[in-house]
Amino acid sequence: TPKPSSAASDVYKRQLKNLSEIYLMKHMIEWSFSSDTYEKGMKQFLETGGPAPEGVTTLGRWHAPGSKTGFHLVEGATADVTKLTSQWASLVDLNITPVVDDEEATEGLKHQFG
């Protein structure tokens, strides 16, 4: 099997990078503050509003009353979502789950079951 040339390989890598930059995906980010970082985190949130960086759209954000946990649903390229999570990573434990809505799930399920 012939190997692709280095130039062809570089083109392929650039195309993949371009696709990852334009493919927007939804991510559910669950955060949880520790008792040690809660106050600092709440002050940072009150001062900044916790804005998403350019390239990331906030679809919703929820705080669980009486706890140190919350959820942030965002849409963006994975690299841009990483910019958001890295802003808070020193203060919170994060659980990030790629998610799809019903329409997207239905489209995918049709291929297997439909």
N, CA, C and O atoms as CSV, one atom per row, in Angstrom:
chain,resi,resn,atom,element,x,y,z
A,1,THR,N,N,0.850,-1.180,0.000
A,1,THR,CA,C,0.000,0.000,0.000
A,1,THR,C,C,0.889,1.234,0.000
A,1,THR,O,O,1.748,1.380,0.870
A,2,PRO,N,N,0.689,2.129,-0.974
A,2,PRO,CA,C,1.527,3.332,-1.013
A,2,PRO,C,C,1.185,4.274,0.131
A,2,PRO,O,O,0.024,4.433,0.508
A,3,LYS,N,N,2.224,4.891,0.670
A,3,LYS,CA,C,2.033,5.862,1.740
A,3,LYS,C,C,1.786,7.238,1.120
A,3,LYS,O,O,2.366,7.568,0.085
A,4,PRO,N,N,0.918,8.047,1.759
A,4,PRO,CA,C,0.716,9.396,1.237
A,4,PRO,C,C,1.983,10.221,1.419
A,4,PRO,O,O,2.752,10.005,2.356
A,5,SER,N,N,2.181,11.147,0.529
A,5,SER,CA,C,3.345,12.019,0.647
A,5,SER,C,C,3.203,12.892,1.884
A,5,SER,O,O,2.112,13.052,2.431
A,6,SER,N,N,4.310,13.444,2.305
A,6,SER,CA,C,4.293,14.327,3.459
A,6,SER,C,C,3.402,15.538,3.200
A,6,SER,O,O,2.684,15.989,4.094
A,7,ALA,N,N,3.448,16.060,1.987
A,7,ALA,CA,C,2.618,17.222,1.633
A,7,ALA,C,C,1.140,16.854,1.706
A,7,ALA,O,O,0.331,17.630,2.215
A,8,ALA,N,N,0.781,15.667,1.199
A,8,ALA,CA,C,-0.614,15.221,1.256
A,8,ALA,C,C,-1.048,15.032,2.703
A,8,ALA,O,O,-2.172,15.372,3.072
A,9,SER,N,N,-0.156,14.490,3.515
A,9,SER,CA,C,-0.455,14.281,4.927
A,9,SER,C,C,-0.692,15.619,5.626
A,9,SER,O,O,-1.602,15.742,6.446
A,10,ASP,N,N,0.128,16.618,5.302
A,10,ASP,CA,C,-0.034,17.948,5.887
A,10,ASP,C,C,-1.369,18.572,5.479
A,10,ASP,O,O,-2.032,19.205,6.300
A,11,VAL,N,N,-1.763,18.398,4.228
A,11,VAL,CA,C,-3.046,18.925,3.748
A,11,VAL,C,C,-4.185,18.266,4.520
A,11,VAL,O,O,-5.111,18.942,4.968
A,12,TYR,N,N,-4.114,16.950,4.672
A,12,TYR,CA,C,-5.135,16.203,5.391
A,12,TYR,C,C,-5.239,16.703,6.834
A,12,TYR,O,O,-6.344,16.896,7.341
A,13,LYS,N,N,-4.107,16.913,7.495
A,13,LYS,CA,C,-4.116,17.396,8.879
A,13,LYS,C,C,-4.746,18.788,8.968
A,13,LYS,O,O,-5.504,19.071,9.896
A,14,ARG,N,N,-4.430,19.656,7.997
A,14,ARG,CA,C,-5.031,20.993,7.991
A,14,ARG,C,C,-6.538,20.914,7.783
A,14,ARG,O,O,-7.291,21.654,8.414
A,15,GLN,N,N,-6.983,20.017,6.898
A,15,GLN,CA,C,-8.415,19.866,6.658
A,15,GLN,C,C,-9.123,19.384,7.924
A,15,GLN,O,O,-10.199,19.882,8.256
A,16,LEU,N,N,-8.535,18.426,8.630
A,16,LEU,CA,C,-9.130,17.953,9.880
A,16,LEU,C,C,-9.189,19.067,10.911
A,16,LEU,O,O,-10.185,19.211,11.620
A,17,LYS,N,N,-8.128,19.851,10.997
A,17,LYS,CA,C,-8.102,20.963,11.941
A,17,LYS,C,C,-9.193,21.964,11.588
A,17,LYS,O,O,-9.893,22.451,12.475
A,18,ASN,N,N,-9.346,22.277,10.305
A,18,ASN,CA,C,-10.384,23.210,9.883
A,18,ASN,C,C,-11.774,22.677,10.212
A,18,ASN,O,O,-12.638,23.437,10.651
A,19,LEU,N,N,-12.000,21.388,10.008
A,19,LEU,CA,C,-13.295,20.799,10.342
A,19,LEU,C,C,-13.571,20.901,11.829
A,19,LEU,O,O,-14.687,21.238,12.226
A,20,SER,N,N,-12.577,20.618,12.660
A,20,SER,CA,C,-12.798,20.675,14.105
A,20,SER,C,C,-13.057,22.106,14.555
A,20,SER,O,O,-13.729,22.325,15.563
A,21,GLU,N,N,-12.535,23.074,13.824
A,21,GLU,CA,C,-12.762,24.468,14.187
A,21,GLU,C,C,-14.163,24.925,13.812
A,21,GLU,O,O,-14.710,25.814,14.466
A,22,ILE,N,N,-14.761,24.340,12.774
A,22,ILE,CA,C,-16.082,24.807,12.352
A,22,ILE,C,C,-17.208,23.906,12.835
A,22,ILE,O,O,-18.370,24.310,12.784
A,23,TYR,N,N,-16.908,22.706,13.300
A,23,TYR,CA,C,-17.933,21.803,13.778
A,23,TYR,C,C,-18.295,22.185,15.205
A,23,TYR,O,O,-17.492,22.034,16.126
A,24,LEU,N,N,-19.508,22.679,15.375
A,24,LEU,CA,C,-19.951,23.091,16.695
A,24,LEU,C,C,-20.673,21.929,17.364
A,24,LEU,O,O,-21.520,21.271,16.760
A,25,MET,N,N,-20.326,21.697,18.600
A,25,MET,CA,C,-20.911,20.600,19.343
A,25,MET,C,C,-21.400,21.126,20.691
A,25,MET,O,O,-20.810,22.038,21.270
A,26,LYS,N,N,-22.481,20.536,21.172
A,26,LYS,CA,C,-22.994,20.911,22.488
A,26,LYS,C,C,-22.243,20.118,23.555
A,26,LYS,O,O,-21.953,18.934,23.385
A,27,HIS,N,N,-21.937,20.802,24.657
A,27,HIS,CA,C,-21.263,20.173,25.797
A,27,HIS,C,C,-22.010,20.577,27.065
A,27,HIS,O,O,-22.286,21.756,27.284
A,28,MET,N,N,-22.332,19.593,27.890
A,28,MET,CA,C,-22.889,19.873,29.208
A,28,MET,C,C,-21.729,19.834,30.189
A,28,MET,O,O,-21.079,18.806,30.374
A,29,ILE,N,N,-21.490,20.968,30.805
A,29,ILE,CA,C,-20.395,21.085,31.769
A,29,ILE,C,C,-21.007,21.108,33.164
A,29,ILE,O,O,-21.795,21.994,33.495
A,30,GLU,N,N,-20.641,20.140,33.962
A,30,GLU,CA,C,-21.065,20.121,35.360
A,30,GLU,C,C,-19.879,20.560,36.189
A,30,GLU,O,O,-18.778,20.027,36.045
A,31,TRP,N,N,-20.102,21.530,37.056
A,31,TRP,CA,C,-19.016,21.988,37.909
A,31,TRP,C,C,-19.370,21.732,39.366
A,31,TRP,O,O,-20.540,21.671,39.743
A,32,SER,N,N,-18.329,21.585,40.170
A,32,SER,CA,C,-18.511,21.388,41.599
A,32,SER,C,C,-17.344,22.043,42.323
A,32,SER,O,O,-16.188,21.658,42.152
A,33,PHE,N,N,-17.672,23.041,43.133
A,33,PHE,CA,C,-16.651,23.715,43.928
A,33,PHE,C,C,-16.380,22.926,45.198
A,33,PHE,O,O,-17.270,22.258,45.724
A,34,SER,N,N,-15.162,23.002,45.684
A,34,SER,CA,C,-14.859,22.473,47.013
A,34,SER,C,C,-15.129,23.589,48.014
A,34,SER,O,O,-15.309,24.746,47.634
A,35,SER,N,N,-15.156,23.238,49.278
A,35,SER,CA,C,-15.339,24.267,50.312
A,35,SER,C,C,-14.197,25.274,50.289
A,35,SER,O,O,-14.388,26.444,50.621
A,36,ASP,N,N,-13.006,24.817,49.896
A,36,ASP,CA,C,-11.827,25.691,49.865
A,36,ASP,C,C,-11.877,26.723,48.748
A,36,ASP,O,O,-11.302,27.803,48.887
A,37,THR,N,N,-12.553,26.413,47.638
A,37,THR,CA,C,-12.538,27.315,46.484
A,37,THR,C,C,-13.878,28.010,46.237
A,37,THR,O,O,-13.978,28.862,45.354
A,38,TYR,N,N,-14.903,27.657,47.004
A,38,TYR,CA,C,-16.250,28.175,46.749
A,38,TYR,C,C,-16.313,29.704,46.800
A,38,TYR,O,O,-16.822,30.333,45.873
A,39,GLU,N,N,-15.806,30.295,47.862
A,39,GLU,CA,C,-15.894,31.751,48.015
A,39,GLU,C,C,-15.153,32.472,46.883
A,39,GLU,O,O,-15.686,33.410,46.290
A,40,LYS,N,N,-13.945,32.042,46.592
A,40,LYS,CA,C,-13.174,32.660,45.503
A,40,LYS,C,C,-13.916,32.515,44.172
A,40,LYS,O,O,-13.968,33.459,43.384
A,41,GLY,N,N,-14.482,31.353,43.928
A,41,GLY,CA,C,-15.209,31.111,42.686
A,41,GLY,C,C,-16.453,31.964,42.567
A,41,GLY,O,O,-16.743,32.488,41.492
A,42,MET,N,N,-17.202,32.114,43.666
A,42,MET,CA,C,-18.418,32.927,43.618
A,42,MET,C,C,-18.074,34.399,43.401
A,42,MET,O,O,-18.782,35.106,42.684
A,43,LYS,N,N,-16.998,34.854,44.017
A,43,LYS,CA,C,-16.565,36.242,43.801
A,43,LYS,C,C,-16.168,36.445,42.341
A,43,LYS,O,O,-16.514,37.460,41.736
A,44,GLN,N,N,-15.439,35.478,41.774
A,44,GLN,CA,C,-15.046,35.582,40.362
A,44,GLN,C,C,-16.277,35.598,39.466
A,44,GLN,O,O,-16.339,36.366,38.506
A,45,PHE,N,N,-17.255,34.756,39.776
A,45,PHE,CA,C,-18.479,34.723,38.978
A,45,PHE,C,C,-19.231,36.053,39.090
A,45,PHE,O,O,-19.698,36.583,38.082
A,46,LEU,N,N,-19.351,36.593,40.295
A,46,LEU,CA,C,-20.057,37.861,40.474
A,46,LEU,C,C,-19.342,39.017,39.775
A,46,LEU,O,O,-19.993,39.918,39.246
A,47,GLU,N,N,-18.025,38.997,39.770
A,47,GLU,CA,C,-17.252,40.065,39.117
A,47,GLU,C,C,-17.313,39.983,37.592
A,47,GLU,O,O,-17.384,41.008,36.914
A,48,THR,N,N,-17.287,38.765,37.057
A,48,THR,CA,C,-17.165,38.602,35.603
A,48,THR,C,C,-18.442,38.137,34.919
A,48,THR,O,O,-18.617,38.349,33.719
A,49,GLY,N,N,-19.332,37.508,35.671
A,49,GLY,CA,C,-20.524,36.924,35.059
A,49,GLY,C,C,-20.241,35.582,34.396
A,49,GLY,O,O,-21.146,34.957,33.843
A,50,GLY,N,N,-18.997,35.142,34.449
A,50,GLY,CA,C,-18.636,33.853,33.858
A,50,GLY,C,C,-18.884,33.783,32.362
A,50,GLY,O,O,-19.492,32.827,31.881
A,51,PRO,N,N,-18.422,34.786,31.616
A,51,PRO,CA,C,-18.712,34.785,30.173
A,51,PRO,C,C,-17.990,33.665,29.433
A,51,PRO,O,O,-16.881,33.271,29.795
A,52,ALA,N,N,-18.630,33.172,28.410
A,52,ALA,CA,C,-17.997,32.193,27.533
A,52,ALA,C,C,-17.059,32.935,26.585
A,52,ALA,O,O,-17.357,34.059,26.181
A,53,PRO,N,N,-15.939,32.329,26.226
A,53,PRO,CA,C,-15.018,32.979,25.293
A,53,PRO,C,C,-15.617,33.036,23.889
A,53,PRO,O,O,-16.616,32.378,23.595
A,54,GLU,N,N,-14.996,33.823,23.047
A,54,GLU,CA,C,-15.412,33.905,21.651
A,54,GLU,C,C,-15.416,32.507,21.044
A,54,GLU,O,O,-14.483,31.730,21.247
A,55,GLY,N,N,-16.460,32.199,20.308
A,55,GLY,CA,C,-16.576,30.890,19.686
A,55,GLY,C,C,-17.419,29.909,20.478
A,55,GLY,O,O,-17.719,28.815,20.000
A,56,VAL,N,N,-17.806,30.300,21.700
A,56,VAL,CA,C,-18.640,29.446,22.547
A,56,VAL,C,C,-19.921,30.203,22.873
A,56,VAL,O,O,-19.879,31.362,23.286
A,57,THR,N,N,-21.053,29.545,22.685
A,57,THR,CA,C,-22.348,30.135,22.997
A,57,THR,C,C,-22.938,29.435,24.211
A,57,THR,O,O,-23.019,28.208,24.253
A,58,THR,N,N,-23.349,30.220,25.193
A,58,THR,CA,C,-24.047,29.658,26.343
A,58,THR,C,C,-25.491,29.403,25.954
A,58,THR,O,O,-26.197,30.328,25.552
A,59,LEU,N,N,-25.939,28.156,26.068
A,59,LEU,CA,C,-27.327,27.800,25.787
A,59,LEU,C,C,-28.155,27.795,27.062
A,59,LEU,O,O,-29.379,27.916,27.013
A,60,GLY,N,N,-27.496,27.658,28.190
A,60,GLY,CA,C,-28.173,27.697,29.483
A,60,GLY,C,C,-27.170,27.455,30.589
A,60,GLY,O,O,-26.139,26.811,30.394
A,61,ARG,N,N,-27.499,27.990,31.763
A,61,ARG,CA,C,-26.635,27.772,32.928
A,61,ARG,C,C,-27.550,27.677,34.140
A,61,ARG,O,O,-28.459,28.488,34.317
A,62,TRP,N,N,-27.293,26.667,34.975
A,62,TRP,CA,C,-28.133,26.423,36.132
A,62,TRP,C,C,-27.271,26.196,37.358
A,62,TRP,O,O,-26.222,25.555,37.289
A,63,HIS,N,N,-27.724,26.726,38.473
A,63,HIS,CA,C,-27.048,26.574,39.755
A,63,HIS,C,C,-27.949,25.705,40.641
A,63,HIS,O,O,-29.155,25.941,40.706
A,64,ALA,N,N,-27.392,24.729,41.306
A,64,ALA,CA,C,-28.161,23.857,42.190
A,64,ALA,C,C,-28.200,24.495,43.581
A,64,ALA,O,O,-27.199,24.476,44.298
A,65,PRO,N,N,-29.347,25.059,43.964
A,65,PRO,CA,C,-29.436,25.754,45.252
A,65,PRO,C,C,-29.052,24.849,46.420
A,65,PRO,O,O,-29.395,23.668,46.456
A,66,GLY,N,N,-28.340,25.429,47.361
A,66,GLY,CA,C,-27.942,24.691,48.549
A,66,GLY,C,C,-26.764,23.758,48.329
A,66,GLY,O,O,-26.426,22.958,49.200
A,67,SER,N,N,-26.143,23.861,47.169
A,67,SER,CA,C,-24.975,23.025,46.892
A,67,SER,C,C,-23.888,23.887,46.269
A,67,SER,O,O,-24.065,25.092,46.090
A,68,LYS,N,N,-22.799,23.282,45.952
A,68,LYS,CA,C,-21.687,23.979,45.300
A,68,LYS,C,C,-21.545,23.499,43.863
A,68,LYS,O,O,-20.458,23.528,43.285
A,69,THR,N,N,-22.672,23.055,43.296
A,69,THR,CA,C,-22.682,22.421,41.984
A,69,THR,C,C,-23.581,23.196,41.027
A,69,THR,O,O,-24.541,23.849,41.435
A,70,GLY,N,N,-23.245,23.107,39.752
A,70,GLY,CA,C,-24.082,23.719,38.737
A,70,GLY,C,C,-23.794,23.114,37.379
A,70,GLY,O,O,-22.940,22.239,37.233
A,71,PHE,N,N,-24.527,23.599,36.389
A,71,PHE,CA,C,-24.447,23.066,35.035
A,71,PHE,C,C,-24.405,24.214,34.042
A,71,PHE,O,O,-25.065,25.237,34.226
A,72,HIS,N,N,-23.627,24.034,32.997
A,72,HIS,CA,C,-23.484,25.058,31.951
A,72,HIS,C,C,-23.558,24.329,30.617
A,72,HIS,O,O,-22.673,23.538,30.287
A,73,LEU,N,N,-24.609,24.593,29.852
A,73,LEU,CA,C,-24.756,23.993,28.534
A,73,LEU,C,C,-24.237,24.984,27.510
A,73,LEU,O,O,-24.733,26.106,27.407
A,74,VAL,N,N,-23.231,24.560,26.750
A,74,VAL,CA,C,-22.599,25.442,25.770
A,74,VAL,C,C,-22.539,24.752,24.413
A,74,VAL,O,O,-22.679,23.534,24.301
A,75,GLU,N,N,-22.329,25.565,23.394
A,75,GLU,CA,C,-22.114,25.038,22.050
A,75,GLU,C,C,-20.897,25.726,21.466
A,75,GLU,O,O,-20.765,26.948,21.536
A,76,GLY,N,N,-20.009,24.930,20.887
A,76,GLY,CA,C,-18.813,25.489,20.273
A,76,GLY,C,C,-17.880,24.386,19.821
A,76,GLY,O,O,-18.110,23.204,20.076
A,77,ALA,N,N,-16.836,24.794,19.154
A,77,ALA,CA,C,-15.789,23.852,18.775
A,77,ALA,C,C,-15.087,23.388,20.046
A,77,ALA,O,O,-14.956,24.151,21.003
A,78,THR,N,N,-14.642,22.154,20.053
A,78,THR,CA,C,-14.031,21.576,21.247
A,78,THR,C,C,-12.871,22.423,21.763
A,78,THR,O,O,-12.724,22.594,22.973
A,79,ALA,N,N,-12.054,22.948,20.871
A,79,ALA,CA,C,-10.913,23.774,21.303
A,79,ALA,C,C,-11.402,25.026,22.033
A,79,ALA,O,O,-10.789,25.445,23.015
A,80,ASP,N,N,-12.487,25.621,21.568
A,80,ASP,CA,C,-13.012,26.819,22.225
A,80,ASP,C,C,-13.650,26.484,23.571
A,80,ASP,O,O,-13.530,27.259,24.521
A,81,VAL,N,N,-14.323,25.342,23.661
A,81,VAL,CA,C,-14.891,24.908,24.940
A,81,VAL,C,C,-13.767,24.672,25.947
A,81,VAL,O,O,-13.931,24.941,27.137
A,82,THR,N,N,-12.636,24.175,25.476
A,82,THR,CA,C,-11.483,23.978,26.352
A,82,THR,C,C,-10.993,25.312,26.913
A,82,THR,O,O,-10.543,25.371,28.058
A,83,LYS,N,N,-11.073,26.374,26.126
A,83,LYS,CA,C,-10.694,27.703,26.634
A,83,LYS,C,C,-11.582,28.087,27.817
A,83,LYS,O,O,-11.101,28.628,28.812
A,84,LEU,N,N,-12.875,27.804,27.701
A,84,LEU,CA,C,-13.806,28.110,28.786
A,84,LEU,C,C,-13.490,27.302,30.036
A,84,LEU,O,O,-13.367,27.857,31.128
A,85,THR,N,N,-13.361,26.010,29.873
A,85,THR,CA,C,-13.157,25.166,31.056
A,85,THR,C,C,-11.818,25.435,31.726
A,85,THR,O,O,-11.695,25.301,32.943
A,86,SER,N,N,-10.825,25.808,30.950
A,86,SER,CA,C,-9.515,26.074,31.558
A,86,SER,C,C,-9.536,27.335,32.421
A,86,SER,O,O,-8.697,27.485,33.309
A,87,GLN,N,N,-10.486,28.245,32.173
A,87,GLN,CA,C,-10.609,29.452,32.996
A,87,GLN,C,C,-11.024,29.122,34.435
A,87,GLN,O,O,-10.726,29.873,35.363
A,88,TRP,N,N,-11.710,27.998,34.606
A,88,TRP,CA,C,-12.270,27.641,35.901
A,88,TRP,C,C,-11.622,26.398,36.513
A,88,TRP,O,O,-11.893,26.072,37.669
A,89,ALA,N,N,-10.795,25.718,35.777
A,89,ALA,CA,C,-10.281,24.408,36.197
A,89,ALA,C,C,-9.520,24.443,37.519
A,89,ALA,O,O,-9.496,23.440,38.232
A,90,SER,N,N,-8.905,25.555,37.859
A,90,SER,CA,C,-8.160,25.604,39.123
A,90,SER,C,C,-9.086,25.774,40.326
A,90,SER,O,O,-8.653,25.637,41.470
A,91,LEU,N,N,-10.360,26.072,40.068
A,91,LEU,CA,C,-11.306,26.311,41.160
A,91,LEU,C,C,-12.351,25.206,41.325
A,91,LEU,O,O,-12.901,25.028,42.412
A,92,VAL,N,N,-12.620,24.479,40.270
A,92,VAL,CA,C,-13.722,23.514,40.310
A,92,VAL,C,C,-13.308,22.163,39.746
A,92,VAL,O,O,-12.350,22.050,38.981
A,93,ASP,N,N,-14.055,21.149,40.144
A,93,ASP,CA,C,-13.969,19.856,39.478
A,93,ASP,C,C,-14.978,19.916,38.341
A,93,ASP,O,O,-16.109,20.364,38.533
A,94,LEU,N,N,-14.578,19.470,37.169
A,94,LEU,CA,C,-15.431,19.548,35.984
A,94,LEU,C,C,-15.734,18.166,35.442
A,94,LEU,O,O,-14.877,17.282,35.429
A,95,ASN,N,N,-16.950,18.000,35.002
A,95,ASN,CA,C,-17.356,16.814,34.264
A,95,ASN,C,C,-17.986,17.335,32.975
A,95,ASN,O,O,-19.022,18.000,33.016
A,96,ILE,N,N,-17.370,17.039,31.833
A,96,ILE,CA,C,-17.801,17.588,30.551
A,96,ILE,C,C,-18.305,16.443,29.682
A,96,ILE,O,O,-17.585,15.481,29.414
A,97,THR,N,N,-19.560,16.567,29.247
A,97,THR,CA,C,-20.181,15.513,28.459
A,97,THR,C,C,-20.692,16.087,27.151
A,97,THR,O,O,-21.520,16.998,27.172
A,98,PRO,N,N,-20.225,15.582,26.003
A,98,PRO,CA,C,-20.818,15.991,24.729
A,98,PRO,C,C,-22.270,15.508,24.704
A,98,PRO,O,O,-22.547,14.371,25.085
A,99,VAL,N,N,-23.191,16.352,24.263
A,99,VAL,CA,C,-24.606,15.993,24.227
A,99,VAL,C,C,-25.212,16.368,22.880
A,99,VAL,O,O,-24.702,17.239,22.175
A,100,VAL,N,N,-26.305,15.699,22.539
A,100,VAL,CA,C,-27.081,16.017,21.342
A,100,VAL,C,C,-28.525,16.243,21.762
A,100,VAL,O,O,-28.977,15.703,22.772
A,101,ASP,N,N,-29.246,17.041,20.986
A,101,ASP,CA,C,-30.656,17.260,21.288
A,101,ASP,C,C,-31.491,16.159,20.626
A,101,ASP,O,O,-30.951,15.296,19.935
A,102,ASP,N,N,-32.804,16.195,20.840
A,102,ASP,CA,C,-33.680,15.157,20.299
A,102,ASP,C,C,-33.595,15.050,18.782
A,102,ASP,O,O,-33.580,13.949,18.232
A,103,GLU,N,N,-33.541,16.184,18.114
A,103,GLU,CA,C,-33.472,16.170,16.649
A,103,GLU,C,C,-32.207,15.468,16.163
A,103,GLU,O,O,-32.255,14.643,15.251
A,104,GLU,N,N,-31.085,15.802,16.777
A,104,GLU,CA,C,-29.820,15.170,16.398
A,104,GLU,C,C,-29.820,13.683,16.744
A,104,GLU,O,O,-29.330,12.863,15.968
A,105,ALA,N,N,-30.368,13.337,17.907
A,105,ALA,CA,C,-30.432,11.930,18.303
A,105,ALA,C,C,-31.327,11.145,17.354
A,105,ALA,O,O,-30.994,10.029,16.954
A,106,THR,N,N,-32.468,11.734,16.995
A,106,THR,CA,C,-33.403,11.068,16.080
A,106,THR,C,C,-32.734,10.781,14.752
A,106,THR,O,O,-32.887,9.690,14.203
A,107,GLU,N,N,-31.997,11.744,14.233
A,107,GLU,CA,C,-31.311,11.562,12.945
A,107,GLU,C,C,-30.311,10.417,13.026
A,107,GLU,O,O,-30.236,9.587,12.119
A,108,GLY,N,N,-29.555,10.372,14.094
A,108,GLY,CA,C,-28.581,9.293,14.263
A,108,GLY,C,C,-29.238,7.940,14.478
A,108,GLY,O,O,-28.776,6.932,13.943
A,109,LEU,N,N,-30.305,7.910,15.250
A,109,LEU,CA,C,-30.994,6.650,15.548
A,109,LEU,C,C,-31.676,6.059,14.306
A,109,LEU,O,O,-31.768,4.840,14.168
A,110,LYS,N,N,-32.148,6.921,13.411
A,110,LYS,CA,C,-32.807,6.459,12.198
A,110,LYS,C,C,-31.882,5.565,11.378
A,110,LYS,O,O,-32.327,4.595,10.764
A,111,HIS,N,N,-30.597,5.897,11.372
A,111,HIS,CA,C,-29.636,5.093,10.588
A,111,HIS,C,C,-29.528,3.679,11.125
A,111,HIS,O,O,-29.310,2.742,10.357
A,112,GLN,N,N,-29.677,3.510,12.426
A,112,GLN,CA,C,-29.542,2.186,13.023
A,112,GLN,C,C,-30.883,1.451,13.122
A,112,GLN,O,O,-30.957,0.246,12.883
A,113,PHE,N,N,-31.930,2.184,13.473
A,113,PHE,CA,C,-33.192,1.527,13.795
A,113,PHE,C,C,-34.344,1.883,12.868
A,113,PHE,O,O,-35.412,1.275,12.936
A,114,GLY,N,N,-34.128,2.864,12.005
A,114,GLY,CA,C,-35.251,3.400,11.272
A,114,GLY,C,C,-35.512,2.897,9.939
A,114,GLY,O,O,-36.462,3.334,9.289
